[in-house]
Amino acid sequence: VTDQSSSFIDLLIARVGAGTVRTDAVVVDDESHDEALGATAVTPRAVVAPERTEQVVDVLRTCTEHGVPVTARGTGSGLSGACIPPDGGVVVSFQRMNSILEIDEETHLTVVQPGVQLDQLDAALARIGLAYPVYPGEYSATIGGNVATNAGGMQAVKHGVTRHHVLGLELVLATGEVIRTGGRVVKASSGYDLTQLVIGSEGTLALVTEATLKLVPRPAFRATVLAPFPTLDEVASAVPQVIASGLAPSILEYIDMLTMAAIQREYSVELGVPSDVQATALAYLVVRMESDHDDRLDADVQAIAELLVKLGAVDVYVLPPHAAAQLIEAREKAFWIAKANGADDIVDIAVPRRTIPAFMAKAREIGDANGALIAGCGHAGDGNVHLAVFQRDPVARKRLMLELFAAGIDLGGVISGEHGIGTTKKPYFLELEDPTKVALMQRIKRAFDPRGILNPGKIFDLEDES
Ligand SMILES: Cc1cc2nc3c(=O)[nH]c(=O)nc-3n(C[C@H](O)[C@H](O)[C@H](O)COP(=O)(O)OP(=O)(O)OC[C@H]3O[C@@H](n4cnc5c(N)ncnc54)[C@H](O)[C@@H]3O)c2cc1C
């Protein structure tokens, strides 16, 4: 049910203040989309930019009363269309709720508002030798967006993903009620874990207005090792063994030859790998080691280098700090390179680590059978492959995508490791996911949000909204 009358906007303005609401004439283009390839932009009917939780309460009360859909937005860096509102929907932009409320240096936690950006938090923590180690590739992303997508990133191989670092949340329910889940405790066995339920729910269950996050000491020393391999299969086979070695890299990424060539071209990264080695390498592993002790780091780097050679690396290069930083940054921007080169879709399937070689072989087979080029890189240490799919024909592409997702699931994997389902992966999710689980998720959604106003149409539809 959507209230189309202008009296709804008047009421909203009366409750939250004129300076907090912009209607469609002054909504900027950026607020109508995220970065998902192939998602259709929708201009919201209004953008509300609250400064306080009470204003979020007022928005949700008003929207529930009038049956108006509400979609939360961080910075719109998402890759699944999840922050795009449905027609007639209101966007709640959290960019003005961007304060770091507290950093507790003794117990290593921070309390932040949802609009705090990763780069903002990192700059504040760097000054005091701490880090929030979940560091997905787009540093403009917000903590609210990270919580709602259960964001991962390169360091997940060592530190885990967002859900491993969120201790507690303040949430506004669709009814306007405010609850606090979890808190500063490091453990809890007190009924259902609502914090974990909301993490990854893509703004469909509640709006996050505050998060309490675990921090770690910032490592003093780091080194980045680049290992070219003759084949992608050898890289894929090496990954589980690097993990099993117990050397605990903080980054373990693979980059295939096409992606590496594009990265070097676009970002002029100088890696010092001789051209004859580059000519034989079909894939690379990037391994970062960290330690609080210089000599321990040296020993770990030596050990990882020996292991990589034993596992088939052509050679091993410890990158100078500047080149290492450039390569990591360029790898994080691989999405933009794929997009600029005309990629038609991106997948972020996660499979059990030991099945990466089988999945990569299957992906190649599926690409060939559907006349597509598939190139990529990814969080190999997490079994999370980011593949750019080049296939212009939408029918062939849809078939290919379905086959790719099905292959991942057959190996015990999931459709999305970190980007979420949103709208772009919804058809595949609904076709391949266990219907009993989807029905349970729909009932949970109804329990949180009886009128179905919170980000409707994301992940799945409810019977009366498709
Ligand atoms: C170049 C590039 C690299 C990337 N690399 C990674 C990566 O390595 N790992 C990774 O996981 N992701 C990555 N991403 C994806 C993206 O950055 C993440 O999904 C991020 O978590 C989105 O945050 P955001 O603030 O932009 O959220 P948005 O895109 O604005 O929103 C994402 C979802 O969160 C919901 N939401 C936002 N704020 C709230 C709130 N306060 N309460 C409730 N729901 C809310 C929205 O409704 C939507 O469902 C990358 C994106 C780009 C463009």
The ligand as a Gaussian input file, in Angstrom:
#p B3LYP/6-31G(d) Opt

LIG

0 1
 C       35.037000      -0.807000      -5.728000
 C       34.195000      -1.565000      -4.732000
 C       34.816000      -2.527000      -3.942000
 C       34.064000      -3.237000      -3.006000
 N       34.696000      -4.185000      -2.255000
 C       33.986000      -4.888000      -1.343000
 C       34.616000      -5.895000      -0.557000
 O       35.801000      -6.164000      -0.685000
 N       33.843000      -6.559000       0.337000
 C       32.511000      -6.286000       0.515000
 O       31.876000      -6.909000       1.363000
 N       31.899000      -5.342000      -0.221000
 C       32.591000      -4.644000      -1.137000
 N       31.961000      -3.691000      -1.892000
 C       30.503000      -3.479000      -1.744000
 C       30.065000      -2.365000      -0.767000
 O       31.084000      -1.449000      -0.511000
 C       29.531000      -2.995000       0.509000
 O       28.379000      -3.770000       0.197000
 C       29.172000      -1.992000       1.605000
 O       28.839000      -2.713000       2.779000
 C       28.021000      -1.067000       1.241000
 O       28.008000       0.007000       2.170000
 P       27.238000       1.371000       1.812000
 O       27.367000       2.286000       2.964000
 O       27.659000       1.878000       0.514000
 O       25.745000       0.802000       1.756000
 P       24.561000       1.011000       0.643000
 O       25.067000       0.555000      -0.671000
 O       24.135000       2.428000       0.756000
 O       23.499000       0.048000       1.222000
 C       23.718000      -1.342000       1.255000
 C       22.588000      -2.019000       2.043000
 O       22.641000      -1.597000       3.401000
 C       21.375000      -1.078000       3.810000
 N       21.663000      -0.066000       4.826000
 C       22.520000       0.991000       4.731000
 N       22.562000       1.651000       5.897000
 C       21.718000       1.001000       6.748000
 C       21.312000       1.216000       8.090000
 N       21.800000       2.218000       8.824000
 N       20.404000       0.366000       8.627000
 C       19.893000      -0.668000       7.924000
 N       20.242000      -0.918000       6.642000
 C       21.150000      -0.092000       6.074000
 C       20.750000      -0.571000       2.521000
 O       19.353000      -0.491000       2.623000
 C       21.181000      -1.670000       1.560000
 O       20.354000      -2.793000       1.731000
 C       32.683000      -2.961000      -2.845000
 C       32.075000      -1.976000      -3.626000
 C       32.815000      -1.282000      -4.564000
 C       32.127000      -0.216000      -5.377000

